[in-house]
Amino acid sequence: MATKKLSLKDKYALLTRDLDWDFTYEDRKEAFPFEEFEGIKITDWSKWEDPFRLTMDSYWKYQAEKEKKLYAILDAFAQNNGQLNVTDPRYVNAIKVFLTGISPQEYQAHQGFAHIGRQYGGVGARVACQMQSLDELRHVQTQIHAMSHYNKYFDGFQNWSHMQDRLWYLSVPTSFFHDARSAGPFEFLVSIGFSFEYVLTNLLFVPFMSGAAYNGDMATVTFGFSAQSDEARHMTLGLEVIKFLLEQHEDNVPIVQKWIDKWFWRGTRLLSLVGMMMDYMLPNKVMSWKEAWEVYFEEAGGALFKDLARYGITMPKYAEQVEIEKEHVSHQAWWTFYTYGQAAGFHTWIPTDEELDWLSEKYPSTFDKYYRPRWELAKKMEAEGKRFYNGTLLQLCSCCQLPLLFTEPDDPTLIAQRETHYKGEHYHFCSDGCKEIFEEEPEKYVQSWLPVHQIFQGNCGGPDLPGILQHCGINVGSDNMDIKGSPDEQRWNKWKGVA
């Protein structure tokens, strides 16, 4: 008699239900010690549902097909000197930011999901997290391969893993994931699976991949397409996590709301780096940061939180402040990097006249009033041979680790600064949101590795800037400072026959 072929649903049920085990000589709570650590109450793990119902055999089949297509295109890109099709040498600096700031965090996400995949009593959640762990590992590997082609022709790609734990602004994304990974298993799922992957991931991936397409970088575009089906699963897992937790017990609602508030704020602070990339680093621009925020959060996120309202979940606490700040954060971030270009791992520049006009069009209420005058002054100083570099060390936020570069929500001319005391020490913050997060878990954040503090303590090379940059793995003048006259620009002009 022929054996009946199992459906995908039946296979998934066998994998995620029938392979679980009962505990006889050990206490189940001791087997999953972190499950009750955060106060989350799970009444029935069988209610966990994965809409994709993936089994490992189908997972490897799908991923193998994507790998074949991806690497075929990457090979073609390399063989046809794809770097010659990039619009401008300035664009490559956006890829440097991605490789140094985002790719290492994909690996942290891989480690985080691998860890929590062991911590849940429900086997469906364990399987879902292990698959996402594999996805994140694949992402970092394919990103490195997609961008490795540029390492042959441009400076600043060679030390990305070395820079991660040393370079001042890379502590921002690194600390974000360290914060998540040192939390409990359910908070990690809310922070990465929901707040980042579901609520904010489109604000990261769409601008970068669309920007790559608009600027002739088909290697990065191809990686983006290859990762998109993975991201669809991740977003679905993030939404499933939230609904599962909220439906399990009413006591979970305030805990989940607190996490959403925290990780929304931490995520938006991190994405200010993406905003500056969109508005300033792309020669051919896709949309402004303000437009992206309105489309991907205010519209899409607004609909999401209306849906979650029936569970008692409200819009993240500081959403209204971010709505105000969307007019400012990209300009303030790029100005900071421009004035500290001597200490960054990529080149900086003054926007062209056409780009200034584009910014005026996209930010009609604020750009000409607050930011164009700065760039006009910077342009005048550069023409006089006085290109401005700030020689001071930045004051860092003790939570998000960004410099105190943002302004008060109601006064764009005044730098925002908050402070608190804890056990005799003085801590500074860029916002009310970061101060509140710190005060909720001070013992966690007092352990932060703040680059400027480490420089003063002599733990980052030194004692001068050349020594610090050597410690970070930056070749002075080649990997950083102004794009004008840099080796990147010189090679580009030679390829294009520009005098």
N, C-alpha and C positions, 0 to 999 in steps of 0.2 A: 504494500500500500504506500502510495506516495506521501511524503511528509508535507504537511501544509506549511506554506511559506508564511513566516511571521510578518505582520505589518510593522511599520516603524514605531507606532504607538505601543504595540506589544513588546517589541525589542526594548524600547525605552523603559517600560514598566519592569521588565525582567532585570534590566541593568540597575535601575535606581530604587527598586523596592525589594526584589527577591534576593539581592546580594547583600542586603543589610544583615546584621547579626544581633542575636539576643545575648545579654550579659548574664552569666551564671555565677562565676566565682569573683567577679569584679563589680564594683558599684558603677553604674552608668554615669553618675555625676563626676566620678573621678576620671572616667575615660574622656569626658568633655568638660574640663574644668572651667573653661571660659564662657560657657553657654549662659550662665547666670551672673557673670561678672558685672554686667552693665545694668542689671535690673530689668532686662527684657524678659517677657513671659511668653513662652511657646507652649500652646496647649495641644497642638496636633500637627506634627511635621508632615503628615500625609497630605495636608492641604497645599503643600508647595507644588506648584505646577510650572513646568518649563514649556512655553508655547512651541519651541523648536524641537523638543523631544529628540535631541541628537544622541546617537550612540557613537562609540569610539570608531567603529568601522566606517560609518558614514562621514564622521568628522575628518578622518585622515584622507578619505577619498576626495572630499570637497577641497580640502587644503592642498592636496597634491596637484589637483587640476589648476588651482590658482597659482601655485608656485611655478608650474611649467610656463604659463602665459607671462607671468611677471618677469622671470629671468630671461625669457626670450626677448622681451622688449628692452630690458636693461642692457643686454648684450648688443642689440641693434643700436641703441642710443650711444653706447661707448664706441662701437665700430664706425659710426658715422660722425664722430667728433661732436656729440650733442652739445658740448659746452659752447660751441660757436653760435648756437641758435638762441642762447640766452640774451635777453634784450639789452642788458647793461651790466657792467661789473658790480654796480651797487647791489643788484638783486641777490648776488651770491651771499651777501652778508645776512640776508634773511634765512638762508639755508644754514649758515653757521649758527645762528640763534637757535634754530630747530634742533640741529644735531647736538649742540652743547646743552640746551635747556630742556628739550622734550624727550629725546631718545633715551637718555639715562633713566628718566622717570618711567618709561615703558618697562624697563627692567625691574625697577622698584615695584611697579604694579604686578609684574609676573611673580616676584618673590612674595608680595603681600597676599595675592590670591592663592598661591601654593600653600602658604601658611594657614590661612583661614579655612581652606578646603579640608583641613583635618579637624577643625574645631567645632563643627556643627553636628548635632545629634541626628539631623535629617539627611539621609543619603542623597536625596535629590539636590539639595543645596551643595553638598560636597562635590558631586559630579559637575554641577554647573560652574563652581569656582575653579575646579581643576582644568576645565576646558578653557575658561577665560585666562587662566594662568598660562596655558600653552599659546593662546592667541597673543598675549602681551609679549611673550618671548619671541614669537614669530615677528611681531611688529618691530621690535628693536633690531632684530637681525636684518630684516628687509630694508629698514630705514638706513642702516649703516651701509648696506650694499648699494642702495639707490644713490646715496650721496658720495660714496667712495670715489666715483669717477671724478668729482670736482677736486679731490685731494691731489690729483695728478697735476692740476693746472692752476690752482689758487691756494693761497696761504690761509692758515687759521683752522684747518680741518684736522690737523695731525694729532692734537693733544686733547681731544674732547673729553675722553674719560679721565684724563689726568686733571683737567680743569674743574670737573664737577665738584670735587671736594675742597677746592682752593679758591676759585674765582668769586669775587664778592657778590655779583648779581646772580650767580648760579645757586647761591644758597637759598634763593627765593623758591624755585621749584623743588629743590632738594628737600628743604624743610617742610614743604607742603606734604610730600609723600612720607617723610619721616614721622610727621605728626599723625598721619593716617595709619601707618604701619605699627606705631606704638600704641594705638587705641585698641579697644576690644574688637572682636570679630564682627559684631553687628554695626558698630560705628564705622568700621572700615568699609563695609558694604554700602552704607549710606553715603559715606564721603566720596568714595571712588565710583561705586556702581551706580549710585543715583545722582548725587549732586554734581559730580564731574562728568560721568559718562552720559547721563540722560539729560540733565538740565543745561550743562555748559559745553559739551563736547563739540557741538556744531559751531560754536564760536571759536574753537581751536582748529578743527580739521578743515572746515569749509573755506575759511579765509586762506589758510596755507596752501591747500590743494588748488583752489581757484586761482590764487596768486601765482602758483607755479605754472598753471595752464596759460594764464595771460602773459607770462614772461618767458615762454619757450622752454620750460624745464619739464620735459616729458618723463624723465626718470622719477621725479617726485610725484607727478600726477599719477603715474602708473601705480606707484606704491599706494597712493591714496585710494584708487579704485579697488586695488586688491584687498585693502584693509576694510573697505566699506561694509562688506557683508559681516565681517567680524564685529564692527561697531554696531551694526543693527542688532546682533545678538546681545552685545553688552548693554545697549540701551534698554532692550526688553528685559534683561536680567535686573537692571537697576529699578525699573518700574515694578517688576514682580516682587522684588525685595520689599519696597515700601508698602505695597498693598498687602503682602503677606504679614508683615509685622503689625500693621494697623488693624488687620482683621483678626489677629490672634488674641489680643487682649486690649481692653480700653486703657490700661495702665501704660501701654507702650506709646500712646499718642504724644504726651508731653515730652518724653525722652526723644522720640523721632523728630519732633518739631525743633527741639533744642539743637539737635545735630544738623538739621537742614539749615537753620539760621547760621550756625557756625561755618559750615562748609560752603554755603553759598557765598558768604563774605570772604572766606579764604580763597575761594576759587576766582572771584571777581578781581581780587587784588593780584592774583597770579596772572590773570588774563590781560592786565594792563600792558604787559610785554607784547601780547598779540596785537593789541590796539595800536601800539606805536609802529609795529611791523606793517600793519595795513595802511596806516595813514602816511608813513614816512619812508619805509624801506622798499616798497614795490615801485619800480619805475613805471610799469603799467598797472594802474590800480583797479581793484575789483569793486569795492564799495568802501565807504568810510566805516570806522569803528562804530560811530553813532548809528548808522543805518543797520549794521550787523546786529547791534544790541537790540534795536527796535524789532527786527525781523525774528531773530532767533531766541530772544528772551521775552520781550514785552508781549509779542503776539503768541509765539509757541508756548513759552513758559506761563503766560497768563492763562491760556486755555488749560494747561496741565494743572495748575493750582486751583482753578475752578472745579476741575474734576475731583481733586483730592479734598476739596472742602467738605464733601459728605462724610469723610473720615475724621473731620475736626482739624485738618491741616490748613494753615493759613500761608499767605505769601511770605517769603523769607523776610526777616526783620528789617534788614537795611536795603530792601529793594528800591525804596523811594530815594534814598541817598545815591544809589548807583545811577538811577535815572537822571539825577542832576549832574553827576560826575561824568556821564558819557560825553559831555561837551568839552571835557578838560583833560582826562587822564592820558590820552595818547600824546597830546602836546607836551604835557608836563614830563612824561616819561622820556620822550625823545630829546627834549631840551637837557634833561639830566645826563643822558648818555652822550650827547654832543659835547657838553662841557666837561665830561669825564672820559672822553674818547681815548685819552692816553692810557687809561687803565682798563679798557674793555678789550674783549677778544675778537672784535670785529671793527670795521671801519665806520666812521660817521661822516656826516656832511650837512651842508645847509640846503634846504629845499630850493629847487629852481623857481624862477618867477612863475612859470606855468603851474608848478605844484602849489605854490602859495595861493594862486588864484583858485585852484581846485579846492584847497582847504577853506578858503573864504566862502566858496559856494556851498560846501558841505556843512560848514559851521557858521552860518550867517549871523548868529546872535553873539558869538563869543570870539571867533578867531581874529578878526581885524581889530577888535577892542583890546584883547589881552595878549595875543601871541605873535601876530605879524610884526608889531614894533620890535620884539626881541630879535626876530630873524633879520629884520632890516639893519638893526644895530650890529648883529654878528657879521653880516655881509660887509658892512662898512669897515669893521675892525679887521676882517680878513684881507680886504683890499689894501689896507694900510700896513699889512704885514704883522698884524697883531692878533692872529687867530687865537681865540680865548680858550684856555684850558683852566679848569678849577683845580687848584693845588691843595685843597683841604681834604680831610677824610670825612666821609658822610656820616651823619647821624642815622642809625638804623632802627627800624621798628623791632621791638623785642618779641613780636608775634609773627608777622608775615615776613620780616627781615628785609623788606623794601626800604630804601632810604626815605626819610621824611621829606618827600617831594610833592605830596598832594596838598591841596589847599582846603580851607574851610568850605563846607557845602554852600554857605550863604555869602562867602566873600572870596572870590578867586584871586585876590591880591594878598591873602594872608595864609602862610604855611600852617597847616593843621599839626598840632602837637598835643599829645595827652601824656600823662605820667601817673605812676603809682609807686608805692613803696611796699616792699615785701621782705621781711626778715632783715631789715637794715640796709637793703639795697634799693637803688633808684632805677626804675625802668621807664623807657620812653616808647610811645606808640604813634602811629600815623593817623589814627582814627579812633572813634568811640568803639567801633566794631572790634578792632584788634585788642583794645584795652579790656573790653568785656570778656573776650575769649581767654585772655591771659588770666584775668582774675577768677575765672571759673576753674582753671587748672594750673595754678601758679607753679606747683612743684614740677610740672612738665616743662614749662617754657623757661624756667630759670636755668635749665640745662642746655639751652640753645647755643649752637656754635655760631657766634656772630663774627663775620670776617673782620670788621673794623676793630672789634675788641681784641681779636687774635693778633692783628697787626701790631697794636699797641703793646701786647704782651710778648712780642717777638717770636710768635709761632708761625709766621708766614714769610720767612725769608727776611730780606731787608738788610739794613734798616731804612734804605731809601727805596724809591719807586722802581728803579731797575732791578733791585734785589727781589722785590715783591713779585714783579712780573716774571722774573726767572723762576721763582717758586711756583707760579701759576702755569708755567709752560708757554708764555706768550713771547714771541720774537718781536722786539720793539721796532715799530715802523713798518714791519712786514705784515704782522697779524692785526695791528690795531692802528689807532690815530686816524688822520683824515684820509679819505679815499683819494683825494687829489695827489698825484705823484706816487701813489703806492705801487708796489710790484704788481698787484692785481690789475690796476688800471693800465699800467705800462704794457703788460702782456696782452690785455684786451685790445688796446689801441694797435698793437703790432699785428694781431690776428685780423683786425678789421681794416688795416691799412690807414689808420688815422694818424696824422702827423703829430 
